[in-house]
Amino acid sequence: MELLSQVQAGKTRMPPRIMVYGIEGIGESLLASKTPKPIFVQTEDGLGEIDCHKFPLEKKTNTVAVPAKGTESDWTVWHTGDTCT
């Protein structure tokens, strides 16, 4: 009976999940910077000319962290680049 008490019904509102892809310098980060309250997790340089909120540049994959679900929910979190070494 405990399993049945966990059944959920209805819709759950979730933020959109968007992937912006393009060659270097085409404007992916500029586009992302126009979303409501963006904050960037930098894994490559390239935000120097964009006025935005950002975490310091991370160079190691294991140090990149995203805020836990429910924290700072009014921020839109964006990752720059596709690789960390």
Summary of the structure (lengths in Angstrom):
residues: 85
radius of gyration: 16.6
end to end distance: 48.1
largest distance: 57.6
contacts: 144
relative contact order: 0.22
helix: 13%
strand: 12%
